[in-house]
Amino acid sequence: MTNYIMKLNPLMLGLSACLMLTAANAAEDTHQHEHVLPISDTHLHYSHDSVEMTPPERVIEIMREANLKLALVSSSDDNGTQLLSDLAPDLIVPGLRPYRKRGETGTWFKDETILDYVEALLEENSYATIGEFHLYGENAELPIPKRIVELAVEHNLILHAHSDAEAVERLLAQDPTVKVLWAHSGFDSPEEIAAMLGKHDRLWADLAFRSEVGSGGKLSEDWIKLFTDFPDRMMLGTDSYTPERMFYIPEHAESARQWLTSLPQEVAENVAWKNGHNLLMPVWNKNRIDGAHMAKSKHDSMSHGDHKHDTMSVDKVCNSAAGENDIVLRQQDSTIRLHPQGDIKVSEPLNVLLTLCGNNTENVELALDALMPAHGHGMNYEPVITEISRDNSAVQYQVEGLVLHMPGNWQWQVEVKTETGDETLQHDFNVE
């Protein structure tokens, strides 16, 4: 028996060393990934034929391999977009494409049934954009595109238009508040794109399927001038208009990282991810929160009819015993209570009730964030904080749009700003 153990130990030691090396390599890969320039891909599709070819789980893997910070996805039909959004709400920004299947790019703007399709989806889901849609010249003045503009304004949506400059200008002229993301930058030259951006401050442009940009890993002078003249208006896109192009996302991201080195660092980061993030995320955060409110209101009315729920005033919340999920933080003469509304799960949106109890609540500003101290980053979404009630010496806020996109050690951080100074309170927790 002793001889058997002596022979086995070297094998076990070898296996242990192999496992340790694998773990070390995985940790190194994760560390390196965090330092790769993130990309906001603002032009992707996951249409019905792509769904049949590539499972949604694999699509999300591909996007994460490319270190995408966000992916604007619209699909024919909408099912693919919703599959991806359900799997990775921290990554996917949904767009509503007015196509039920391939082949409607040249007919949708004259098909009245398209409006029924779009309006039904707007009732059911939340989006950041309407599009990508194909529309040219004076067709932008037809009744169906005009109604699409109205719906975009009504639902706080950006138009993602695959159009020539004429159609873009006609769309922008229909409402003084509508915004347009110009797909492929109209396939126009840098000078022509610059002229349009200079003329319209409600216009942004993506570079999907513009392989000439950064050809050979470097930018030409005319493209450098465009990016530096309009550092906050240009963004990246892949355009997975066929199923096999989904696998091109990492290669496209890496290619962009090469030619982005031709730009000053701040401009490069803007084009790589910040411009897409800054345009889309405020719209998407607001719309998904508003959509959640509407769904909850509809559910409550269906479930309870006219029954009114008993509510607890915020001063009673302060005086009651802490609940099982409550997190209690002390701040000078005040107490802050966090109450997560539901289980904390990876990549699932979470709301938190934040209650400030004490005598110093009049001129206080609060901000709640979640960070991963070991990784040096926080969430991909910016939460929305709304004051919902005030009672005696207490005030309560609803914090919505929290998405913890990775498992591991997290930290709640409550920033308290008062007339006498600022303070940050922290609470460590784990997400599995």
C-alpha positions as CSV (number, residue, x, y, z in Angstrom):
1,M,0.0,0.0,0.0
2,T,2.8,2.4,0.9
3,N,4.5,1.7,-2.5
4,Y,1.2,2.5,-4.3
5,I,0.9,5.8,-2.5
6,M,4.5,6.7,-3.3
7,K,3.9,6.1,-7.0
8,L,0.6,8.1,-6.9
9,N,1.9,11.2,-5.2
10,P,4.0,12.5,-8.1
11,L,1.0,12.2,-10.4
12,M,-1.1,14.1,-7.9
13,L,1.6,16.7,-7.6
14,G,1.8,17.1,-11.3
15,L,-2.0,17.4,-11.5
16,S,-2.0,20.1,-8.7
17,A,0.8,22.0,-10.5
18,C,-1.2,21.8,-13.8
19,L,-4.4,23.1,-12.0
20,M,-2.4,25.9,-10.4
21,L,-0.9,26.9,-13.7
22,T,-4.4,26.8,-15.4
23,A,-5.8,29.0,-12.6
24,A,-2.9,31.4,-12.9
25,N,-3.3,31.6,-16.7
26,A,-7.1,32.2,-16.3
27,A,-6.4,35.0,-13.8
28,E,-3.8,36.5,-16.1
29,D,-6.3,36.4,-19.0
30,T,-8.9,38.1,-16.9
31,H,-6.4,40.7,-15.8
32,Q,-5.3,41.4,-19.4
33,H,-8.9,41.5,-20.6
34,E,-9.7,44.3,-18.2
35,H,-6.9,46.4,-19.7
36,V,-8.1,45.9,-23.3
37,L,-9.9,49.0,-24.7
38,P,-13.6,48.3,-24.5
39,I,-15.8,48.7,-27.5
40,S,-19.4,49.9,-27.9
41,D,-20.7,48.1,-31.0
42,T,-23.7,50.2,-32.1
43,H,-24.7,48.2,-35.1
44,L,-25.5,44.5,-34.7
45,H,-28.4,42.2,-35.8
46,Y,-29.4,38.7,-34.6
47,S,-32.2,37.9,-37.0
48,H,-34.2,34.7,-37.4
49,D,-31.7,32.9,-39.6
50,S,-28.9,33.8,-37.1
51,V,-30.9,32.4,-34.2
52,E,-31.2,29.1,-36.1
53,M,-27.5,29.0,-36.8
54,T,-25.9,30.3,-33.5
55,P,-27.4,29.8,-30.0
56,P,-27.8,33.1,-28.1
57,E,-25.4,31.8,-25.3
58,R,-22.7,31.6,-27.9
59,V,-23.4,35.0,-29.3
60,I,-23.0,36.5,-25.8
61,E,-19.7,34.6,-25.5
62,I,-18.5,36.1,-28.7
63,M,-19.4,39.6,-27.6
64,R,-17.6,39.2,-24.3
65,E,-14.6,37.8,-26.0
66,A,-14.5,41.0,-28.0
67,N,-14.7,43.0,-24.7
68,L,-17.8,44.8,-25.8
69,K,-19.1,47.3,-23.3
70,L,-22.5,47.4,-25.0
71,A,-24.1,46.0,-28.1
72,L,-27.0,47.8,-29.9
73,V,-28.9,44.9,-31.4
74,S,-31.9,45.0,-33.7
75,S,-33.3,42.0,-35.5
76,S,-35.8,40.6,-38.0
77,D,-37.9,39.5,-36.3
78,D,-37.6,40.9,-32.7
79,N,-37.2,37.5,-31.1
80,G,-33.4,37.4,-31.4
81,T,-33.0,40.8,-29.8
82,Q,-35.1,39.7,-26.8
83,L,-33.2,36.4,-26.4
84,L,-29.9,38.2,-26.1
85,S,-31.4,40.9,-23.8
86,D,-32.8,38.3,-21.5
87,L,-29.4,36.6,-21.3
88,A,-27.2,39.7,-20.8
89,P,-29.2,42.8,-19.8
90,D,-25.9,44.4,-18.7
91,L,-24.6,44.1,-22.3
92,I,-27.5,44.3,-24.8
93,V,-29.2,47.5,-25.8
94,P,-32.3,46.6,-27.7
95,G,-33.3,48.3,-30.9
96,L,-36.7,47.8,-32.6
97,R,-36.2,46.9,-36.3
98,P,-39.5,47.4,-38.3
99,Y,-38.9,44.1,-40.2
100,R,-40.6,40.9,-39.4
101,K,-38.4,38.9,-41.8
102,R,-35.7,39.4,-44.3
103,G,-36.8,41.0,-47.6
104,E,-38.8,43.9,-46.1
105,T,-36.0,46.5,-46.4
106,G,-37.5,48.0,-49.6
107,T,-41.2,47.7,-48.8
108,W,-41.7,48.4,-45.1
109,F,-42.3,52.2,-45.5
110,K,-45.3,51.5,-47.7
111,D,-46.7,48.5,-45.7
112,E,-49.4,49.7,-43.2
113,T,-49.2,46.4,-41.3
114,I,-45.6,47.4,-40.2
115,L,-47.1,50.1,-37.9
116,D,-49.2,47.5,-36.2
117,Y,-46.1,45.3,-35.7
118,V,-44.0,48.2,-34.3
119,E,-46.7,49.6,-32.0
120,A,-47.4,46.1,-30.6
121,L,-43.7,45.6,-29.8
122,L,-43.6,49.0,-28.1
123,E,-46.4,48.0,-25.9
124,E,-44.7,44.7,-25.0
125,N,-41.0,45.6,-24.6
126,S,-38.6,48.5,-24.0
127,Y,-36.0,49.8,-26.5
128,A,-33.4,52.5,-27.1
129,T,-33.9,52.9,-30.9
130,I,-36.2,52.3,-33.7
131,G,-34.1,50.8,-36.5
132,E,-31.9,50.0,-38.2
133,F,-34.3,50.7,-41.1
134,H,-33.6,51.5,-44.7
135,L,-35.0,54.7,-46.1
136,Y,-33.9,57.1,-48.9
137,G,-34.7,60.5,-50.2
138,E,-38.3,61.7,-50.3
139,N,-39.6,58.4,-49.0
140,A,-38.9,59.8,-45.6
141,E,-42.0,62.0,-46.1
142,L,-44.3,59.1,-46.6
143,P,-47.0,58.5,-43.9
144,I,-45.5,55.4,-42.4
145,P,-42.0,56.9,-41.8
146,K,-43.6,60.0,-40.4
147,R,-45.5,57.9,-37.9
148,I,-42.3,56.2,-37.0
149,V,-40.8,59.6,-36.2
150,E,-43.8,60.4,-34.0
151,L,-43.4,57.0,-32.2
152,A,-39.7,57.7,-31.6
153,V,-40.6,61.0,-30.0
154,E,-43.5,59.6,-27.9
155,H,-41.4,56.7,-26.6
156,N,-38.0,58.5,-26.2
157,L,-36.3,56.5,-29.0
158,I,-33.4,57.3,-31.3
159,L,-33.9,56.7,-35.0
160,H,-31.2,54.3,-36.4
161,A,-31.4,55.2,-40.1
162,H,-29.7,53.4,-43.0
163,S,-30.2,56.4,-45.3
164,D,-28.7,58.9,-47.6
165,A,-28.1,62.5,-46.4
166,E,-31.4,63.7,-47.9
167,A,-33.5,61.2,-46.0
168,V,-31.6,62.0,-42.8
169,E,-32.3,65.7,-43.2
170,R,-36.0,65.0,-43.9
171,L,-36.3,62.9,-40.7
172,L,-34.6,65.5,-38.5
173,A,-36.9,68.2,-39.9
174,Q,-40.0,66.4,-38.8
175,D,-39.5,67.1,-35.1
176,P,-37.1,69.4,-33.3
177,T,-36.3,66.8,-30.6
178,V,-35.8,63.7,-32.6
179,K,-32.3,62.2,-32.7
180,V,-30.7,60.2,-35.5
181,L,-27.9,57.6,-35.5
182,W,-26.8,57.5,-39.1
183,A,-26.0,53.9,-40.0
184,H,-22.8,53.4,-41.9
185,S,-22.4,57.2,-41.9
186,G,-24.4,57.0,-45.1
187,F,-21.3,55.4,-46.8
188,D,-20.3,59.1,-47.4
189,S,-16.8,60.5,-47.4
190,P,-15.3,62.1,-44.2
191,E,-15.8,65.5,-45.7
192,E,-19.5,64.8,-46.4
193,I,-20.0,63.3,-43.0
194,A,-18.4,66.3,-41.3
195,A,-20.7,68.6,-43.3
196,M,-23.8,66.8,-42.0
197,L,-22.6,66.6,-38.4
198,G,-21.7,70.3,-38.5
199,K,-25.2,71.1,-39.8
200,H,-27.2,68.9,-37.3
201,D,-26.4,68.7,-33.6
202,R,-29.0,65.9,-33.2
203,L,-27.1,63.6,-35.6
204,W,-24.5,60.9,-34.7
205,A,-22.9,58.4,-37.1
206,D,-21.7,54.8,-36.9
207,L,-18.9,53.2,-38.9
208,A,-20.5,49.8,-39.5
209,F,-19.2,48.0,-42.6
210,R,-16.7,50.8,-43.4
211,S,-13.7,48.6,-44.0
212,E,-11.8,51.5,-45.6
213,V,-11.6,53.2,-42.3
214,G,-8.2,52.4,-40.8
215,S,-7.2,50.2,-43.7
216,G,-3.7,48.8,-42.9
217,G,-4.1,49.6,-39.2
218,K,-3.8,53.4,-39.6
219,L,-6.1,56.3,-40.3
220,S,-5.8,58.6,-43.2
221,E,-5.6,62.4,-42.5
222,D,-9.2,63.0,-43.6
223,W,-10.5,60.5,-41.1
224,I,-8.3,61.8,-38.3
225,K,-9.7,65.3,-39.0
226,L,-13.3,64.1,-38.9
227,F,-12.7,62.3,-35.5
228,T,-10.9,65.2,-34.0
229,D,-13.4,67.8,-35.3
230,F,-16.3,65.8,-34.0
231,P,-14.8,63.7,-31.1
232,D,-18.2,63.0,-29.5
233,R,-20.3,62.1,-32.6
234,M,-18.7,59.1,-34.2
235,M,-18.9,55.5,-33.0
236,L,-18.2,51.9,-34.1
237,G,-20.3,49.1,-35.5
238,T,-19.8,45.7,-37.1
239,D,-23.2,45.0,-38.9
240,S,-23.9,41.3,-38.5
241,Y,-26.4,41.4,-41.4
242,T,-25.7,37.8,-42.3
243,P,-25.4,35.0,-39.7
244,E,-21.7,34.3,-40.3
245,R,-20.7,37.9,-39.6
246,M,-21.6,37.4,-35.9
247,F,-18.2,35.6,-35.6
248,Y,-16.4,38.7,-37.0
249,I,-17.2,40.8,-33.9
250,P,-13.9,40.1,-32.1
251,E,-11.8,40.6,-35.2
252,H,-13.5,43.8,-36.0
253,A,-13.0,45.1,-32.4
254,E,-9.3,44.2,-32.5
255,S,-8.9,45.9,-35.9
256,A,-10.5,49.1,-34.6
257,R,-8.2,49.1,-31.6
258,Q,-5.2,49.1,-34.0
259,W,-6.3,52.2,-36.0
260,L,-7.6,54.0,-33.0
261,T,-4.0,54.4,-31.9
262,S,-3.7,57.0,-34.7
263,L,-5.9,59.3,-32.5
264,P,-5.2,61.1,-29.3
265,Q,-6.2,58.8,-26.4
266,E,-9.2,60.7,-25.3
267,V,-10.6,60.8,-28.8
268,A,-9.8,57.1,-29.3
269,E,-11.8,56.2,-26.1
270,N,-14.7,58.3,-27.2
271,V,-14.9,56.6,-30.6
272,A,-14.3,53.2,-29.2
273,W,-17.0,53.2,-26.5
274,K,-17.8,56.5,-24.8
275,N,-19.8,58.1,-27.6
276,G,-22.0,55.0,-28.0
277,H,-22.4,54.7,-24.3
278,N,-23.2,58.4,-23.8
279,L,-25.8,58.4,-26.6
280,L,-27.6,55.2,-25.9
281,M,-27.4,54.4,-22.1
282,P,-29.3,57.5,-20.8
283,V,-32.1,56.6,-23.2
284,W,-32.0,52.9,-22.5
285,N,-31.9,53.3,-18.7
286,K,-34.9,55.6,-18.7
287,N,-36.9,53.5,-21.1
288,R,-36.3,50.2,-19.4
289,I,-37.1,51.7,-16.0
290,D,-40.3,53.3,-17.3
291,G,-41.2,50.0,-19.0
292,A,-40.7,48.1,-15.7
293,H,-43.0,50.6,-13.9
294,M,-45.7,50.2,-16.6
295,A,-45.4,46.4,-16.4
296,K,-45.7,46.5,-12.6
297,S,-48.6,48.9,-12.7
298,K,-50.4,46.7,-15.2
299,H,-49.7,43.6,-13.2
300,D,-50.9,45.2,-10.0
301,S,-54.1,46.4,-11.6
302,M,-54.8,43.0,-13.0
303,S,-53.9,41.1,-9.8
304,H,-55.6,43.4,-7.3
305,G,-58.2,45.4,-9.1
306,D,-58.9,48.6,-7.1
307,H,-57.4,47.2,-3.9
308,K,-55.0,49.7,-2.2
309,H,-52.0,48.3,-0.5
310,D,-51.1,49.4,3.0
311,T,-47.9,51.4,3.0
312,M,-45.4,52.1,5.8
313,S,-44.3,55.7,6.2
314,V,-40.6,56.4,6.0
315,D,-40.4,57.3,9.7
316,K,-41.9,54.0,10.6
317,V,-39.4,52.3,8.4
318,C,-36.7,54.1,10.4
319,N,-38.2,53.0,13.7
320,S,-38.9,49.4,12.8
321,A,-36.4,46.6,13.3
322,A,-34.1,45.9,10.4
323,G,-35.4,43.3,8.0
324,E,-33.6,40.2,6.9
325,N,-32.3,41.8,3.7
326,D,-31.7,45.3,5.1
327,I,-28.2,46.7,5.2
328,V,-27.7,49.4,7.9
329,L,-25.0,52.0,7.6
330,R,-24.2,54.7,10.1
331,Q,-23.4,58.3,9.1
332,Q,-22.7,60.7,11.9
333,D,-26.2,61.4,13.5
334,S,-28.0,59.6,10.7
335,T,-28.7,56.0,9.7
336,I,-28.9,54.8,6.1
337,R,-30.8,51.6,5.3
338,L,-30.5,49.7,2.1
339,H,-33.2,47.2,1.2
340,P,-32.6,45.2,-2.1
341,Q,-35.9,44.4,-3.7
342,G,-35.3,40.9,-4.7
343,D,-32.4,38.4,-4.8
344,I,-29.1,39.8,-6.1
345,K,-28.2,37.8,-9.2
346,V,-25.6,38.2,-11.9
347,S,-26.8,40.3,-14.9
348,E,-30.4,40.7,-13.6
349,P,-31.6,44.3,-13.0
350,L,-32.1,45.1,-9.3
351,N,-33.8,47.9,-7.5
352,V,-32.9,49.1,-4.0
353,L,-34.9,51.2,-1.5
354,L,-32.6,53.6,0.2
355,T,-33.8,55.3,3.4
356,L,-32.0,58.1,5.2
357,C,-33.1,58.4,8.8
358,G,-32.1,61.2,11.2
359,N,-32.2,64.9,11.8
360,N,-30.0,66.0,9.0
361,T,-32.0,65.2,5.9
362,E,-33.0,68.6,4.5
363,N,-30.0,69.4,2.4
364,V,-28.5,66.0,1.8
365,E,-27.7,64.4,-1.6
366,L,-27.2,60.7,-1.8
367,A,-25.8,58.5,-4.5
368,L,-25.7,54.7,-4.5
369,D,-23.2,52.7,-6.6
370,A,-21.8,49.1,-6.7
371,L,-18.1,48.5,-7.3
372,M,-15.8,45.5,-7.6
373,P,-12.7,46.8,-5.6
374,A,-10.5,44.0,-6.7
375,H,-11.1,44.7,-10.3
376,G,-11.1,48.5,-10.2
377,H,-14.4,48.9,-11.9
378,G,-18.1,49.2,-11.2
379,M,-21.3,48.6,-13.1
380,N,-21.9,49.1,-16.8
381,Y,-25.2,50.9,-16.1
382,E,-25.7,54.2,-14.3
383,P,-28.5,53.8,-11.7
384,V,-31.4,56.3,-11.5
385,I,-32.2,57.7,-8.0
386,T,-35.7,59.1,-7.4
387,E,-37.0,60.5,-4.1
388,I,-40.3,58.8,-3.4
389,S,-41.4,59.9,0.0
390,R,-40.4,62.2,2.9
391,D,-41.9,62.0,6.4
392,N,-40.7,64.0,9.5
393,S,-36.9,63.4,9.8
394,A,-36.6,60.7,7.1
395,V,-36.4,60.5,3.3
396,Q,-36.7,57.5,1.1
397,Y,-35.3,57.0,-2.4
398,Q,-35.9,54.4,-5.1
399,V,-32.6,53.3,-6.8
400,E,-33.3,51.6,-10.1
401,G,-31.2,50.1,-12.9
402,L,-28.6,48.4,-10.8
403,V,-27.0,45.5,-12.8
404,L,-24.1,43.5,-11.3
405,H,-22.7,41.9,-14.4
406,M,-20.0,39.6,-12.9
407,P,-19.9,37.1,-10.0
408,G,-17.5,38.0,-7.2
409,N,-16.9,40.4,-4.4
410,W,-18.8,43.6,-4.7
411,Q,-19.2,46.7,-2.5
412,W,-22.2,49.0,-2.0
413,Q,-21.0,52.6,-1.8
414,V,-23.3,55.3,-0.6
415,E,-22.0,58.8,-1.2
416,V,-23.5,61.3,1.2
417,K,-23.1,65.0,0.4
418,T,-24.0,67.6,3.0
419,E,-23.3,71.3,3.6
420,T,-20.6,70.4,6.1
421,G,-18.8,67.9,3.8
422,D,-18.9,64.6,2.0
423,E,-18.7,61.0,3.2
424,T,-18.7,57.6,1.6
425,L,-20.2,54.6,3.4
426,Q,-19.4,51.1,2.2
427,H,-20.8,47.6,2.6
428,D,-19.1,44.5,1.1
429,F,-21.1,41.6,-0.3
430,N,-20.8,38.7,-2.7
431,V,-22.6,37.8,-5.9
432,E,-22.5,34.2,-7.0
